Amino acid sequence: MKILLIGASGTIGSVVLEEMKKDAEIITAGIENSDITVDTTSPESIKQMYEQVGTVDAIVNTAGIEHYGFLKEMTPEQNQIAVQSKLSGQVNLVLLGMDALSDNGSFTLTTGILMDDPIVKGASAAMANGGVRAFVKSAAIEMPRGLRINHVSPTILEVSVEKNGHLFEGFEPVSSRRIGLAYRKSILGAQTGEGIYVY
Ligand SMILES: NC(=O)c1ccc[n+]([C@@H]2O[C@H](COP(=O)([O-])OP(=O)(O)OC[C@H]3O[C@@H](n4cnc5c(N)ncnc54)[C@H](OP(=O)(O)O)[C@@H]3O)[C@@H](O)[C@H]2O)c1
């Protein structure tokens, strides 16, 4: 099995890499420190990545950034960060990537708990997560050649508490093990159009 993992150098990407590396050949992609360089905010860059990759059995995206800030202070430009990166970036990986998947292959995108359980400063991230969830549910019914598509929605990881825990007061962090298994389920399971929630 061959997996294209975009965002592999990040916190969640590293977890997915560790979880799947014994079962698959993994091609990593990201802005730097990866086999292939890609900027998911650029459709042209995504096209170039797929040209280099050829055919794979699973495309997993864990790349994405968002602006965290008070709603009253948030500018349209700041909100565009999540729109371009987490929302359009992930949608474009699917729109441009179907031909890169073998028959019955799968997409796994990344959302997050903020669409279900809001925090102060989290509106832009929540918006992007919700958009990706709706896209996954709809796109699943039109996927050709038995292709599947799911999203994994993590809460904050134990390993991310030091950096972002102050934003998530009262949330119970989850182990990297549970996050890795959620991606494994999406990649190797049979479900499609689903969210795999790790809350
Ligand atoms: N960590 C958590 O606790 C948690 C919980 C719930 C949801 N999430 C969501 O999961 C996603 C990943 O989170 P993370 O904590 O793993 O983030 P992270 O550690 O900051 O890693 C992000 C990864 O994405 C890559 N990346 C960023 N922008 C990119 C772009 N435009 N094109 C290509 N690659 C890009 C980064 O590459 P470079 O390092 O080369 O820039 C890095 O590999 C985010 O959407 C986040 O909201 C995270």
The ligand as a Tripos MOL2 file, in Angstrom:
@<TRIPOS>MOLECULE
LIG
   48    52     1     0     0
SMALL
NO_CHARGES

@<TRIPOS>ATOM
      1 N1         -2.7050   19.3300   17.3620 N.am      1 LIG1
      2 C1         -3.9360   19.2720   17.8490 C.2       1 LIG1
      3 O1         -4.1190   19.1010   19.0750 O.2       1 LIG1
      4 C2         -5.1200   19.3730   16.9320 C.ar      1 LIG1
      5 C3         -6.3920   19.0920   17.4340 C.ar      1 LIG1
      6 C4         -7.4840   19.1900   16.5890 C.ar      1 LIG1
      7 C5         -7.3160   19.5570   15.2650 C.ar      1 LIG1
      8 N2         -6.0600   19.8220   14.8030 N.ar      1 LIG1
      9 C6         -5.9310   20.2260   13.4170 C.3       1 LIG1
     10 O2         -5.0420   19.3840   12.7400 O.3       1 LIG1
     11 C7         -4.3340   20.1130   11.7500 C.3       1 LIG1
     12 C8         -2.8460   19.9030   11.9660 C.3       1 LIG1
     13 O3         -2.5310   20.2850   13.2750 O.3       1 LIG1
     14 P1         -1.0610   20.0700   13.8650 P.3       1 LIG1
     15 O4         -1.1530   20.3400   15.3230 O.co2     1 LIG1
     16 O5         -0.5170   18.7910   13.3760 O.co2     1 LIG1
     17 O6         -0.3100   21.3030   13.1640 O.3       1 LIG1
     18 P2          1.2600   21.5500   12.9760 P.3       1 LIG1
     19 O7          2.0280   20.7840   13.9800 O.co2     1 LIG1
     20 O8          1.4200   23.0230   12.9180 O.co2     1 LIG1
     21 O9          1.5750   20.9210   11.5580 O.3       1 LIG1
     22 C9          1.0170   21.4330   10.3970 C.3       1 LIG1
     23 C10         1.6540   20.7590    9.2130 C.3       1 LIG1
     24 O10         1.0550   21.2620    8.0250 O.3       1 LIG1
     25 C11         2.0590   21.7560    7.1580 C.3       1 LIG1
     26 N3          1.4900   22.8940    6.4570 N.ar      1 LIG1
     27 C12         0.9960   24.0410    6.9760 C.ar      1 LIG1
     28 N4          0.5310   24.8380    6.0080 N.ar      1 LIG1
     29 C13         0.7380   24.1680    4.8470 C.ar      1 LIG1
     30 C14         0.4890   24.4740    3.4900 C.ar      1 LIG1
     31 N5         -0.0880   25.6240    3.1070 N.pl3     1 LIG1
     32 N6          0.8390   23.5630    2.5610 N.ar      1 LIG1
     33 C15         1.4250   22.3970    2.9060 C.ar      1 LIG1
     34 N7          1.6870   22.0450    4.1750 N.ar      1 LIG1
     35 C16         1.3600   22.9390    5.1250 C.ar      1 LIG1
     36 C17         3.2200   22.1300    8.0550 C.3       1 LIG1
     37 O11         4.3960   22.1010    7.2870 O.3       1 LIG1
     38 P3          5.6490   23.0230    7.6980 P.3       1 LIG1
     39 O12         6.0190   22.5980    9.0880 O.co2     1 LIG1
     40 O13         6.6520   22.6680    6.6830 O.co2     1 LIG1
     41 O14         5.1520   24.4290    7.6370 O.co2     1 LIG1
     42 C18         3.1460   21.0060    9.0750 C.3       1 LIG1
     43 O15         3.7300   19.8190    8.5640 O.3       1 LIG1
     44 C19        -4.7710   21.5710   11.8830 C.3       1 LIG1
     45 O16        -5.7510   21.8480   10.9290 O.3       1 LIG1
     46 C20        -5.3590   21.6200   13.2840 C.3       1 LIG1
     47 O17        -6.3870   22.5670   13.4040 O.3       1 LIG1
     48 C21        -4.9610   19.7470   15.6040 C.ar      1 LIG1
@<TRIPOS>BOND
     1     1     2 1
     2     2     3 2
     3     2     4 1
     4     4     5 ar
     5     4    48 ar
     6     5     6 ar
     7     6     7 ar
     8     7     8 ar
     9     8     9 1
    10     8    48 ar
    11     9    10 1
    12     9    46 1
    13    10    11 1
    14    11    12 1
    15    11    44 1
    16    12    13 1
    17    13    14 1
    18    14    15 2
    19    14    16 1
    20    14    17 1
    21    17    18 1
    22    18    19 2
    23    18    20 1
    24    18    21 1
    25    21    22 1
    26    22    23 1
    27    23    24 1
    28    23    42 1
    29    24    25 1
    30    25    26 1
    31    25    36 1
    32    26    27 ar
    33    26    35 ar
    34    27    28 ar
    35    28    29 ar
    36    29    30 ar
    37    29    35 ar
    38    30    31 1
    39    30    32 ar
    40    32    33 ar
    41    33    34 ar
    42    34    35 ar
    43    36    37 1
    44    36    42 1
    45    37    38 1
    46    38    39 2
    47    38    40 1
    48    38    41 1
    49    42    43 1
    50    44    45 1
    51    44    46 1
    52    46    47 1
@<TRIPOS>SUBSTRUCTURE
     1 LIG1         1 GROUP 0 **** ****
